[in-house]
Amino acid sequence: ILLGVDTRENTKKDGLSLVAKGGFLQDCADKTAYILGAGGRYRHFLSNKFSMDLNGYLLGANAVKSFEKKETLCTTDVFGNQNCQTVGGNNDREFVFLPLVNIGFNYHLESDNVVGFTVSYIPKNTAIAATSGSDLLFLTINTGF
């Protein structure tokens, strides 16, 4: 869940504005990444009802450093006694800055609400597990009120 704020008084006009985003996401290992940041938006109306947004953010993210799998290892001694130990499952977290750029397409309803979708890109960052393997490209569904 990400929440955003657009600083423009009238979002029904073309133009630049400052935007802020914050919230949390679940990464590929079902670990929570907390995100907070700000950036800029340019909105251009394609018609009375449709607009396009170009956004760029610098986000601060607190996320887990690795996707280590938790395992239980058991050994049996010569007397048949079993000794088990759980290893892995590291939840160490790291704070990193992540650039994010996206393009969004919006439909403006009569009630001044907006629905749309956004395609976002975050470059690879090896300090955290969520972006350590590759760049991220993802689609989100948006609503605004």
CNS distance restraints for C-alpha pairs under 8 A (distance, minus, plus):
assign (resid   1 and name CA) (resid  23 and name CA) 5.69 0.50 0.50
assign (resid   1 and name CA) (resid  24 and name CA) 5.53 0.50 0.50
assign (resid   1 and name CA) (resid  25 and name CA) 6.16 0.50 0.50
assign (resid   2 and name CA) (resid  21 and name CA) 6.54 0.50 0.50
assign (resid   2 and name CA) (resid  22 and name CA) 5.51 0.50 0.50
assign (resid   2 and name CA) (resid  23 and name CA) 4.45 0.50 0.50
assign (resid   2 and name CA) (resid  24 and name CA) 6.20 0.50 0.50
assign (resid   2 and name CA) (resid  25 and name CA) 7.59 0.50 0.50
assign (resid   3 and name CA) (resid  21 and name CA) 5.61 0.50 0.50
assign (resid   3 and name CA) (resid  22 and name CA) 5.48 0.50 0.50
assign (resid   3 and name CA) (resid  23 and name CA) 6.10 0.50 0.50
assign (resid   4 and name CA) (resid  19 and name CA) 6.90 0.50 0.50
assign (resid   4 and name CA) (resid  20 and name CA) 5.40 0.50 0.50
assign (resid   4 and name CA) (resid  21 and name CA) 4.32 0.50 0.50
assign (resid   4 and name CA) (resid  22 and name CA) 6.54 0.50 0.50
assign (resid   5 and name CA) (resid  19 and name CA) 5.48 0.50 0.50
assign (resid   5 and name CA) (resid  20 and name CA) 5.23 0.50 0.50
assign (resid   5 and name CA) (resid  21 and name CA) 6.66 0.50 0.50
assign (resid   6 and name CA) (resid  11 and name CA) 7.90 0.50 0.50
assign (resid   6 and name CA) (resid  17 and name CA) 6.67 0.50 0.50
assign (resid   6 and name CA) (resid  18 and name CA) 6.19 0.50 0.50
assign (resid   6 and name CA) (resid  19 and name CA) 4.60 0.50 0.50
assign (resid   6 and name CA) (resid  20 and name CA) 6.85 0.50 0.50
assign (resid   7 and name CA) (resid  17 and name CA) 5.99 0.50 0.50
assign (resid   7 and name CA) (resid  18 and name CA) 5.59 0.50 0.50
assign (resid   7 and name CA) (resid  19 and name CA) 6.14 0.50 0.50
assign (resid   8 and name CA) (resid  17 and name CA) 5.67 0.50 0.50
assign (resid   8 and name CA) (resid  18 and name CA) 7.49 0.50 0.50
assign (resid  13 and name CA) (resid  43 and name CA) 7.56 0.50 0.50
assign (resid  13 and name CA) (resid  44 and name CA) 7.52 0.50 0.50
assign (resid  13 and name CA) (resid  45 and name CA) 7.16 0.50 0.50
assign (resid  14 and name CA) (resid  42 and name CA) 7.40 0.50 0.50
assign (resid  14 and name CA) (resid  43 and name CA) 5.18 0.50 0.50
assign (resid  14 and name CA) (resid  44 and name CA) 4.71 0.50 0.50
assign (resid  14 and name CA) (resid  45 and name CA) 6.05 0.50 0.50
assign (resid  15 and name CA) (resid  42 and name CA) 5.51 0.50 0.50
assign (resid  15 and name CA) (resid  43 and name CA) 5.46 0.50 0.50
assign (resid  15 and name CA) (resid  44 and name CA) 6.78 0.50 0.50
assign (resid  16 and name CA) (resid  40 and name CA) 7.07 0.50 0.50
assign (resid  16 and name CA) (resid  41 and name CA) 5.56 0.50 0.50
assign (resid  16 and name CA) (resid  42 and name CA) 4.49 0.50 0.50
assign (resid  16 and name CA) (resid  43 and name CA) 6.62 0.50 0.50
assign (resid  17 and name CA) (resid  40 and name CA) 5.78 0.50 0.50
assign (resid  17 and name CA) (resid  41 and name CA) 5.31 0.50 0.50
assign (resid  17 and name CA) (resid  42 and name CA) 6.59 0.50 0.50
assign (resid  18 and name CA) (resid  38 and name CA) 7.35 0.50 0.50
assign (resid  18 and name CA) (resid  39 and name CA) 5.87 0.50 0.50
assign (resid  18 and name CA) (resid  40 and name CA) 4.61 0.50 0.50
assign (resid  18 and name CA) (resid  41 and name CA) 6.25 0.50 0.50
assign (resid  19 and name CA) (resid  38 and name CA) 5.63 0.50 0.50
assign (resid  19 and name CA) (resid  39 and name CA) 5.40 0.50 0.50
assign (resid  19 and name CA) (resid  40 and name CA) 5.57 0.50 0.50
assign (resid  19 and name CA) (resid  41 and name CA) 6.56 0.50 0.50
assign (resid  20 and name CA) (resid  36 and name CA) 7.73 0.50 0.50
assign (resid  20 and name CA) (resid  37 and name CA) 5.78 0.50 0.50
assign (resid  20 and name CA) (resid  38 and name CA) 4.15 0.50 0.50
assign (resid  20 and name CA) (resid  39 and name CA) 6.40 0.50 0.50
assign (resid  21 and name CA) (resid  35 and name CA) 7.68 0.50 0.50
assign (resid  21 and name CA) (resid  36 and name CA) 5.72 0.50 0.50
assign (resid  21 and name CA) (resid  37 and name CA) 5.39 0.50 0.50
assign (resid  21 and name CA) (resid  38 and name CA) 6.06 0.50 0.50
assign (resid  22 and name CA) (resid  34 and name CA) 7.80 0.50 0.50
assign (resid  22 and name CA) (resid  35 and name CA) 5.34 0.50 0.50
assign (resid  22 and name CA) (resid  36 and name CA) 4.16 0.50 0.50
assign (resid  22 and name CA) (resid  37 and name CA) 6.37 0.50 0.50
assign (resid  23 and name CA) (resid  34 and name CA) 5.96 0.50 0.50
assign (resid  23 and name CA) (resid  35 and name CA) 5.42 0.50 0.50
assign (resid  23 and name CA) (resid  36 and name CA) 6.56 0.50 0.50
assign (resid  24 and name CA) (resid  32 and name CA) 6.49 0.50 0.50
assign (resid  24 and name CA) (resid  33 and name CA) 5.48 0.50 0.50
assign (resid  24 and name CA) (resid  34 and name CA) 4.39 0.50 0.50
assign (resid  24 and name CA) (resid  35 and name CA) 5.73 0.50 0.50
assign (resid  25 and name CA) (resid  32 and name CA) 5.67 0.50 0.50
assign (resid  25 and name CA) (resid  33 and name CA) 5.24 0.50 0.50
assign (resid  25 and name CA) (resid  34 and name CA) 6.61 0.50 0.50
assign (resid  25 and name CA) (resid  35 and name CA) 7.81 0.50 0.50
assign (resid  26 and name CA) (resid  30 and name CA) 5.26 0.50 0.50
assign (resid  26 and name CA) (resid  31 and name CA) 5.40 0.50 0.50
assign (resid  26 and name CA) (resid  32 and name CA) 4.64 0.50 0.50
assign (resid  26 and name CA) (resid  33 and name CA) 6.16 0.50 0.50
assign (resid  27 and name CA) (resid  31 and name CA) 5.43 0.50 0.50
assign (resid  27 and name CA) (resid  32 and name CA) 6.36 0.50 0.50
assign (resid  27 and name CA) (resid  33 and name CA) 6.86 0.50 0.50
assign (resid  27 and name CA) (resid 130 and name CA) 5.62 0.50 0.50
assign (resid  28 and name CA) (resid 130 and name CA) 6.74 0.50 0.50
assign (resid  29 and name CA) (resid  67 and name CA) 6.35 0.50 0.50
assign (resid  31 and name CA) (resid  63 and name CA) 7.79 0.50 0.50
assign (resid  31 and name CA) (resid  64 and name CA) 7.07 0.50 0.50
assign (resid  32 and name CA) (resid  63 and name CA) 6.72 0.50 0.50
assign (resid  32 and name CA) (resid  64 and name CA) 7.83 0.50 0.50
assign (resid  33 and name CA) (resid  61 and name CA) 6.55 0.50 0.50
assign (resid  33 and name CA) (resid  62 and name CA) 5.63 0.50 0.50
assign (resid  33 and name CA) (resid  63 and name CA) 4.47 0.50 0.50
assign (resid  33 and name CA) (resid  64 and name CA) 7.26 0.50 0.50
assign (resid  34 and name CA) (resid  61 and name CA) 5.55 0.50 0.50
assign (resid  34 and name CA) (resid  62 and name CA) 5.15 0.50 0.50
assign (resid  34 and name CA) (resid  63 and name CA) 6.57 0.50 0.50
assign (resid  35 and name CA) (resid  59 and name CA) 6.34 0.50 0.50
assign (resid  35 and name CA) (resid  60 and name CA) 5.67 0.50 0.50
assign (resid  35 and name CA) (resid  61 and name CA) 4.49 0.50 0.50
assign (resid  35 and name CA) (resid  62 and name CA) 6.59 0.50 0.50
assign (resid  36 and name CA) (resid  59 and name CA) 5.52 0.50 0.50
assign (resid  36 and name CA) (resid  60 and name CA) 5.33 0.50 0.50
assign (resid  36 and name CA) (resid  61 and name CA) 6.64 0.50 0.50
assign (resid  37 and name CA) (resid  57 and name CA) 6.58 0.50 0.50
assign (resid  37 and name CA) (resid  58 and name CA) 5.62 0.50 0.50
assign (resid  37 and name CA) (resid  59 and name CA) 4.06 0.50 0.50
assign (resid  37 and name CA) (resid  60 and name CA) 5.78 0.50 0.50
assign (resid  38 and name CA) (resid  57 and name CA) 5.32 0.50 0.50
assign (resid  38 and name CA) (resid  58 and name CA) 5.85 0.50 0.50
assign (resid  38 and name CA) (resid  59 and name CA) 6.61 0.50 0.50
assign (resid  39 and name CA) (resid  55 and name CA) 7.27 0.50 0.50
assign (resid  39 and name CA) (resid  56 and name CA) 5.44 0.50 0.50
assign (resid  39 and name CA) (resid  57 and name CA) 4.07 0.50 0.50
assign (resid  39 and name CA) (resid  58 and name CA) 6.15 0.50 0.50
assign (resid  40 and name CA) (resid  55 and name CA) 5.76 0.50 0.50
assign (resid  40 and name CA) (resid  56 and name CA) 5.53 0.50 0.50
assign (resid  40 and name CA) (resid  57 and name CA) 6.61 0.50 0.50
assign (resid  41 and name CA) (resid  53 and name CA) 6.52 0.50 0.50
assign (resid  41 and name CA) (resid  54 and name CA) 5.63 0.50 0.50
assign (resid  41 and name CA) (resid  55 and name CA) 4.44 0.50 0.50
assign (resid  41 and name CA) (resid  56 and name CA) 6.66 0.50 0.50
assign (resid  42 and name CA) (resid  53 and name CA) 5.62 0.50 0.50
assign (resid  42 and name CA) (resid  54 and name CA) 5.25 0.50 0.50
assign (resid  42 and name CA) (resid  55 and name CA) 6.56 0.50 0.50
assign (resid  43 and name CA) (resid  51 and name CA) 6.69 0.50 0.50
assign (resid  43 and name CA) (resid  52 and name CA) 5.68 0.50 0.50
assign (resid  43 and name CA) (resid  53 and name CA) 4.47 0.50 0.50
assign (resid  43 and name CA) (resid  54 and name CA) 6.58 0.50 0.50
assign (resid  44 and name CA) (resid  51 and name CA) 5.53 0.50 0.50
assign (resid  44 and name CA) (resid  52 and name CA) 5.31 0.50 0.50
assign (resid  44 and name CA) (resid  53 and name CA) 6.48 0.50 0.50
assign (resid  45 and name CA) (resid  49 and name CA) 7.79 0.50 0.50
assign (resid  45 and name CA) (resid  50 and name CA) 5.97 0.50 0.50
assign (resid  45 and name CA) (resid  51 and name CA) 4.08 0.50 0.50
assign (resid  45 and name CA) (resid  52 and name CA) 6.28 0.50 0.50
assign (resid  46 and name CA) (resid  50 and name CA) 5.46 0.50 0.50
assign (resid  46 and name CA) (resid  51 and name CA) 5.25 0.50 0.50
assign (resid  46 and name CA) (resid  52 and name CA) 7.00 0.50 0.50
assign (resid  47 and name CA) (resid  51 and name CA) 6.94 0.50 0.50
assign (resid  49 and name CA) (resid 107 and name CA) 5.54 0.50 0.50
assign (resid  49 and name CA) (resid 108 and name CA) 4.92 0.50 0.50
assign (resid  49 and name CA) (resid 109 and name CA) 7.20 0.50 0.50
assign (resid  50 and name CA) (resid 105 and name CA) 7.21 0.50 0.50
assign (resid  50 and name CA) (resid 106 and name CA) 5.57 0.50 0.50
assign (resid  50 and name CA) (resid 107 and name CA) 4.79 0.50 0.50
assign (resid  50 and name CA) (resid 108 and name CA) 6.27 0.50 0.50
assign (resid  51 and name CA) (resid 105 and name CA) 5.88 0.50 0.50
assign (resid  51 and name CA) (resid 106 and name CA) 5.17 0.50 0.50
assign (resid  51 and name CA) (resid 107 and name CA) 6.69 0.50 0.50
assign (resid  51 and name CA) (resid 108 and name CA) 7.80 0.50 0.50
assign (resid  52 and name CA) (resid 103 and name CA) 7.15 0.50 0.50
assign (resid  52 and name CA) (resid 104 and name CA) 5.53 0.50 0.50
assign (resid  52 and name CA) (resid 105 and name CA) 4.60 0.50 0.50
assign (resid  52 and name CA) (resid 106 and name CA) 6.22 0.50 0.50
assign (resid  53 and name CA) (resid 103 and name CA) 5.57 0.50 0.50
assign (resid  53 and name CA) (resid 104 and name CA) 4.87 0.50 0.50
assign (resid  53 and name CA) (resid 105 and name CA) 6.42 0.50 0.50
assign (resid  53 and name CA) (resid 106 and name CA) 7.92 0.50 0.50
assign (resid  54 and name CA) (resid 101 and name CA) 7.68 0.50 0.50
assign (resid  54 and name CA) (resid 102 and name CA) 6.06 0.50 0.50
assign (resid  54 and name CA) (resid 103 and name CA) 4.75 0.50 0.50
assign (resid  54 and name CA) (resid 104 and name CA) 6.60 0.50 0.50
assign (resid  55 and name CA) (resid 101 and name CA) 5.65 0.50 0.50
assign (resid  55 and name CA) (resid 102 and name CA) 5.32 0.50 0.50
assign (resid  55 and name CA) (resid 103 and name CA) 6.34 0.50 0.50
assign (resid  56 and name CA) (resid  99 and name CA) 7.46 0.50 0.50
assign (resid  56 and name CA) (resid 100 and name CA) 5.81 0.50 0.50
assign (resid  56 and name CA) (resid 101 and name CA) 4.44 0.50 0.50
assign (resid  56 and name CA) (resid 102 and name CA) 6.61 0.50 0.50
assign (resid  57 and name CA) (resid  99 and name CA) 5.80 0.50 0.50
assign (resid  57 and name CA) (resid 100 and name CA) 5.15 0.50 0.50
assign (resid  57 and name CA) (resid 101 and name CA) 6.35 0.50 0.50
assign (resid  58 and name CA) (resid  97 and name CA) 6.70 0.50 0.50
assign (resid  58 and name CA) (resid  98 and name CA) 5.85 0.50 0.50
assign (resid  58 and name CA) (resid  99 and name CA) 4.63 0.50 0.50
assign (resid  58 and name CA) (resid 100 and name CA) 6.35 0.50 0.50
assign (resid  59 and name CA) (resid  97 and name CA) 5.54 0.50 0.50
assign (resid  59 and name CA) (resid  98 and name CA) 5.06 0.50 0.50
assign (resid  59 and name CA) (resid  99 and name CA) 6.10 0.50 0.50
assign (resid  59 and name CA) (resid 100 and name CA) 7.20 0.50 0.50
assign (resid  60 and name CA) (resid  95 and name CA) 6.91 0.50 0.50
assign (resid  60 and name CA) (resid  96 and name CA) 5.78 0.50 0.50
assign (resid  60 and name CA) (resid  97 and name CA) 4.54 0.50 0.50
assign (resid  60 and name CA) (resid  98 and name CA) 6.26 0.50 0.50
assign (resid  61 and name CA) (resid  94 and name CA) 8.00 0.50 0.50
assign (resid  61 and name CA) (resid  95 and name CA) 5.56 0.50 0.50
assign (resid  61 and name CA) (resid  96 and name CA) 5.36 0.50 0.50
assign (resid  61 and name CA) (resid  97 and name CA) 6.14 0.50 0.50
assign (resid  61 and name CA) (resid  98 and name CA) 6.97 0.50 0.50
assign (resid  62 and name CA) (resid  93 and name CA) 6.44 0.50 0.50
assign (resid  62 and name CA) (resid  94 and name CA) 5.59 0.50 0.50
assign (resid  62 and name CA) (resid  95 and name CA) 4.47 0.50 0.50
assign (resid  62 and name CA) (resid  96 and name CA) 6.61 0.50 0.50
assign (resid  63 and name CA) (resid  93 and name CA) 5.24 0.50 0.50
assign (resid  63 and name CA) (resid  94 and name CA) 5.64 0.50 0.50
assign (resid  63 and name CA) (resid  95 and name CA) 6.68 0.50 0.50
assign (resid  63 and name CA) (resid 128 and name CA) 6.17 0.50 0.50
assign (resid  63 and name CA) (resid 129 and name CA) 7.47 0.50 0.50
assign (resid  63 and name CA) (resid 130 and name CA) 7.38 0.50 0.50
assign (resid  64 and name CA) (resid  91 and name CA) 5.79 0.50 0.50
assign (resid  64 and name CA) (resid  92 and name CA) 5.63 0.50 0.50
assign (resid  64 and name CA) (resid  93 and name CA) 4.20 0.50 0.50
assign (resid  64 and name CA) (resid  94 and name CA) 6.18 0.50 0.50
assign (resid  64 and name CA) (resid 128 and name CA) 5.89 0.50 0.50
assign (resid  64 and name CA) (resid 129 and name CA) 6.06 0.50 0.50
assign (resid  64 and name CA) (resid 130 and name CA) 7.61 0.50 0.50
assign (resid  65 and name CA) (resid  91 and name CA) 7.30 0.50 0.50
assign (resid  65 and name CA) (resid  92 and name CA) 5.95 0.50 0.50
assign (resid  65 and name CA) (resid  93 and name CA) 5.46 0.50 0.50
assign (resid  65 and name CA) (resid  94 and name CA) 6.01 0.50 0.50
assign (resid  65 and name CA) (resid 127 and name CA) 6.26 0.50 0.50
assign (resid  65 and name CA) (resid 128 and name CA) 4.24 0.50 0.50
assign (resid  65 and name CA) (resid 129 and name CA) 4.99 0.50 0.50
assign (resid  66 and name CA) (resid  90 and name CA) 6.96 0.50 0.50
assign (resid  66 and name CA) (resid  91 and name CA) 7.51 0.50 0.50
assign (resid  66 and name CA) (resid  92 and name CA) 7.74 0.50 0.50
assign (resid  66 and name CA) (resid 128 and name CA) 6.49 0.50 0.50
assign (resid  66 and name CA) (resid 129 and name CA) 4.67 0.50 0.50
assign (resid  67 and name CA) (resid  89 and name CA) 7.45 0.50 0.50
assign (resid  67 and name CA) (resid  90 and name CA) 7.46 0.50 0.50
assign (resid  67 and name CA) (resid 129 and name CA) 6.15 0.50 0.50
assign (resid  68 and name CA) (resid  88 and name CA) 5.69 0.50 0.50
assign (resid  68 and name CA) (resid  89 and name CA) 5.10 0.50 0.50
assign (resid  68 and name CA) (resid  90 and name CA) 5.92 0.50 0.50
assign (resid  69 and name CA) (resid  88 and name CA) 5.69 0.50 0.50
assign (resid  69 and name CA) (resid  89 and name CA) 5.10 0.50 0.50
assign (resid  69 and name CA) (resid  90 and name CA) 7.91 0.50 0.50
assign (resid  70 and name CA) (resid  86 and name CA) 6.90 0.50 0.50
assign (resid  70 and name CA) (resid  87 and name CA) 5.82 0.50 0.50
assign (resid  70 and name CA) (resid  88 and name CA) 4.47 0.50 0.50
assign (resid  70 and name CA) (resid  89 and name CA) 4.14 0.50 0.50
assign (resid  70 and name CA) (resid  90 and name CA) 7.81 0.50 0.50
assign (resid  71 and name CA) (resid  86 and name CA) 5.59 0.50 0.50
assign (resid  71 and name CA) (resid  87 and name CA) 5.49 0.50 0.50
assign (resid  71 and name CA) (resid  88 and name CA) 6.31 0.50 0.50
assign (resid  71 and name CA) (resid  89 and name CA) 7.68 0.50 0.50
assign (resid  72 and name CA) (resid  84 and name CA) 6.54 0.50 0.50
assign (resid  72 and name CA) (resid  85 and name CA) 5.55 0.50 0.50
assign (resid  72 and name CA) (resid  86 and name CA) 4.20 0.50 0.50
assign (resid  72 and name CA) (resid  87 and name CA) 6.27 0.50 0.50
assign (resid  73 and name CA) (resid  84 and name CA) 5.53 0.50 0.50
assign (resid  73 and name CA) (resid  85 and name CA) 5.37 0.50 0.50
assign (resid  73 and name CA) (resid  86 and name CA) 6.20 0.50 0.50
assign (resid  73 and name CA) (resid  87 and name CA) 7.45 0.50 0.50
assign (resid  74 and name CA) (resid  82 and name CA) 6.54 0.50 0.50
assign (resid  74 and name CA) (resid  83 and name CA) 5.48 0.50 0.50
assign (resid  74 and name CA) (resid  84 and name CA) 4.09 0.50 0.50
assign (resid  74 and name CA) (resid  85 and name CA) 6.38 0.50 0.50
assign (resid  75 and name CA) (resid  82 and name CA) 5.65 0.50 0.50
assign (resid  75 and name CA) (resid  83 and name CA) 5.32 0.50 0.50
assign (resid  75 and name CA) (resid  84 and name CA) 6.43 0.50 0.50
assign (resid  76 and name CA) (resid  80 and name CA) 5.66 0.50 0.50
assign (resid  76 and name CA) (resid  81 and name CA) 5.43 0.50 0.50
assign (resid  76 and name CA) (resid  82 and name CA) 4.37 0.50 0.50
assign (resid  76 and name CA) (resid  83 and name CA) 6.20 0.50 0.50
assign (resid  77 and name CA) (resid  81 and name CA) 5.51 0.50 0.50
assign (resid  77 and name CA) (resid  82 and name CA) 6.58 0.50 0.50
assign (resid  77 and name CA) (resid  83 and name CA) 7.84 0.50 0.50
assign (resid  93 and name CA) (resid 128 and name CA) 7.86 0.50 0.50
assign (resid  94 and name CA) (resid 127 and name CA) 7.15 0.50 0.50
assign (resid  94 and name CA) (resid 128 and name CA) 6.54 0.50 0.50
assign (resid  96 and name CA) (resid 127 and name CA) 7.37 0.50 0.50
assign (resid  96 and name CA) (resid 128 and name CA) 7.77 0.50 0.50
assign (resid  98 and name CA) (resid 122 and name CA) 6.91 0.50 0.50
assign (resid  98 and name CA) (resid 123 and name CA) 7.62 0.50 0.50
assign (resid  98 and name CA) (resid 125 and name CA) 7.73 0.50 0.50
assign (resid  99 and name CA) (resid 122 and name CA) 6.14 0.50 0.50
assign (resid  99 and name CA) (resid 123 and name CA) 7.19 0.50 0.50
assign (resid 100 and name CA) (resid 120 and name CA) 6.87 0.50 0.50
assign (resid 100 and name CA) (resid 121 and name CA) 5.73 0.50 0.50
assign (resid 100 and name CA) (resid 122 and name CA) 4.89 0.50 0.50
assign (resid 100 and name CA) (resid 123 and name CA) 7.66 0.50 0.50
assign (resid 101 and name CA) (resid 120 and name CA) 5.79 0.50 0.50
assign (resid 101 and name CA) (resid 121 and name CA) 5.50 0.50 0.50
assign (resid 101 and name CA) (resid 122 and name CA) 6.94 0.50 0.50
assign (resid 102 and name CA) (resid 118 and name CA) 6.48 0.50 0.50
assign (resid 102 and name CA) (resid 119 and name CA) 5.45 0.50 0.50
assign (resid 102 and name CA) (resid 120 and name CA) 4.15 0.50 0.50
assign (resid 102 and name CA) (resid 121 and name CA) 6.15 0.50 0.50
assign (resid 103 and name CA) (resid 118 and name CA) 5.59 0.50 0.50
assign (resid 103 and name CA) (resid 119 and name CA) 5.56 0.50 0.50
assign (resid 103 and name CA) (resid 120 and name CA) 6.70 0.50 0.50
assign (resid 104 and name CA) (resid 116 and name CA) 7.01 0.50 0.50
assign (resid 104 and name CA) (resid 117 and name CA) 5.59 0.50 0.50
assign (resid 104 and name CA) (resid 118 and name CA) 4.02 0.50 0.50
assign (resid 104 and name CA) (resid 119 and name CA) 6.36 0.50 0.50
assign (resid 105 and name CA) (resid 116 and name CA) 5.48 0.50 0.50
assign (resid 105 and name CA) (resid 117 and name CA) 5.66 0.50 0.50
assign (resid 105 and name CA) (resid 118 and name CA) 6.46 0.50 0.50
assign (resid 106 and name CA) (resid 114 and name CA) 6.36 0.50 0.50
assign (resid 106 and name CA) (resid 115 and name CA) 5.62 0.50 0.50
assign (resid 106 and name CA) (resid 116 and name CA) 4.12 0.50 0.50
assign (resid 106 and name CA) (resid 117 and name CA) 6.68 0.50 0.50
assign (resid 107 and name CA) (resid 114 and name CA) 5.67 0.50 0.50
assign (resid 107 and name CA) (resid 115 and name CA) 5.37 0.50 0.50
assign (resid 107 and name CA) (resid 116 and name CA) 5.88 0.50 0.50
assign (resid 108 and name CA) (resid 112 and name CA) 6.48 0.50 0.50
assign (resid 108 and name CA) (resid 113 and name CA) 6.12 0.50 0.50
assign (resid 108 and name CA) (resid 114 and name CA) 4.60 0.50 0.50
assign (resid 108 and name CA) (resid 115 and name CA) 6.69 0.50 0.50
assign (resid 109 and name CA) (resid 113 and name CA) 5.37 0.50 0.50
assign (resid 109 and name CA) (resid 114 and name CA) 5.86 0.50 0.50
assign (resid 109 and name CA) (resid 115 and name CA) 7.73 0.50 0.50
assign (resid 112 and name CA) (resid 145 and name CA) 6.77 0.50 0.50
assign (resid 113 and name CA) (resid 143 and name CA) 7.28 0.50 0.50
assign (resid 113 and name CA) (resid 144 and name CA) 5.47 0.50 0.50
assign (resid 113 and name CA) (resid 145 and name CA) 4.53 0.50 0.50
assign (resid 114 and name CA) (resid 142 and name CA) 7.89 0.50 0.50
assign (resid 114 and name CA) (resid 143 and name CA) 5.37 0.50 0.50
assign (resid 114 and name CA) (resid 144 and name CA) 4.75 0.50 0.50
assign (resid 114 and name CA) (resid 145 and name CA) 6.44 0.50 0.50
assign (resid 115 and name CA) (resid 141 and name CA) 7.69 0.50 0.50
assign (resid 115 and name CA) (resid 142 and name CA) 5.62 0.50 0.50
assign (resid 115 and name CA) (resid 143 and name CA) 4.39 0.50 0.50
assign (resid 115 and name CA) (resid 144 and name CA) 6.43 0.50 0.50
assign (resid 116 and name CA) (resid 141 and name CA) 5.94 0.50 0.50
assign (resid 116 and name CA) (resid 142 and name CA) 5.08 0.50 0.50
assign (resid 116 and name CA) (resid 143 and name CA) 6.37 0.50 0.50
assign (resid 117 and name CA) (resid 139 and name CA) 6.99 0.50 0.50
assign (resid 117 and name CA) (resid 140 and name CA) 5.54 0.50 0.50
assign (resid 117 and name CA) (resid 141 and name CA) 4.38 0.50 0.50
assign (resid 117 and name CA) (resid 142 and name CA) 5.43 0.50 0.50
assign (resid 118 and name CA) (resid 139 and name CA) 5.65 0.50 0.50
assign (resid 118 and name CA) (resid 140 and name CA) 5.22 0.50 0.50
assign (resid 118 and name CA) (resid 141 and name CA) 6.47 0.50 0.50
assign (resid 118 and name CA) (resid 142 and name CA) 7.21 0.50 0.50
assign (resid 119 and name CA) (resid 137 and name CA) 7.14 0.50 0.50
assign (resid 119 and name CA) (resid 138 and name CA) 5.77 0.50 0.50
assign (resid 119 and name CA) (resid 139 and name CA) 4.58 0.50 0.50
assign (resid 119 and name CA) (resid 140 and name CA) 6.57 0.50 0.50
assign (resid 120 and name CA) (resid 136 and name CA) 7.88 0.50 0.50
assign (resid 120 and name CA) (resid 137 and name CA) 5.62 0.50 0.50
assign (resid 120 and name CA) (resid 138 and name CA) 5.37 0.50 0.50
assign (resid 120 and name CA) (resid 139 and name CA) 6.33 0.50 0.50
assign (resid 120 and name CA) (resid 140 and name CA) 7.89 0.50 0.50
assign (resid 121 and name CA) (resid 135 and name CA) 7.33 0.50 0.50
assign (resid 121 and name CA) (resid 136 and name CA) 5.59 0.50 0.50
assign (resid 121 and name CA) (resid 137 and name CA) 4.62 0.50 0.50
assign (resid 121 and name CA) (resid 138 and name CA) 6.73 0.50 0.50
assign (resid 122 and name CA) (resid 131 and name CA) 7.95 0.50 0.50
assign (resid 122 and name CA) (resid 135 and name CA) 5.87 0.50 0.50
assign (resid 122 and name CA) (resid 136 and name CA) 5.05 0.50 0.50
assign (resid 122 and name CA) (resid 137 and name CA) 6.66 0.50 0.50
assign (resid 123 and name CA) (resid 131 and name CA) 7.41 0.50 0.50
assign (resid 123 and name CA) (resid 134 and name CA) 7.39 0.50 0.50
assign (resid 123 and name CA) (resid 135 and name CA) 4.45 0.50 0.50
assign (resid 123 and name CA) (resid 136 and name CA) 6.29 0.50 0.50
assign (resid 124 and name CA) (resid 131 and name CA) 5.01 0.50 0.50
assign (resid 124 and name CA) (resid 132 and name CA) 5.82 0.50 0.50
assign (resid 124 and name CA) (resid 133 and name CA) 6.90 0.50 0.50
assign (resid 124 and name CA) (resid 134 and name CA) 5.03 0.50 0.50
assign (resid 124 and name CA) (resid 135 and name CA) 4.29 0.50 0.50
assign (resid 124 and name CA) (resid 136 and name CA) 7.04 0.50 0.50
assign (resid 125 and name CA) (resid 131 and name CA) 5.21 0.50 0.50
assign (resid 125 and name CA) (resid 132 and name CA) 5.21 0.50 0.50
assign (resid 125 and name CA) (resid 134 and name CA) 7.93 0.50 0.50
assign (resid 125 and name CA) (resid 135 and name CA) 7.91 0.50 0.50
assign (resid 126 and name CA) (resid 131 and name CA) 6.45 0.50 0.50
assign (resid 126 and name CA) (resid 132 and name CA) 4.01 0.50 0.50
assign (resid 126 and name CA) (resid 133 and name CA) 7.27 0.50 0.50
assign (resid 127 and name CA) (resid 132 and name CA) 6.65 0.50 0.50
assign (resid 128 and name CA) (resid 132 and name CA) 5.81 0.50 0.50
assign (resid 129 and name CA) (resid 133 and name CA) 7.48 0.50 0.50
assign (resid 131 and name CA) (resid 135 and name CA) 6.29 0.50 0.50
assign (resid 131 and name CA) (resid 136 and name CA) 6.70 0.50 0.50
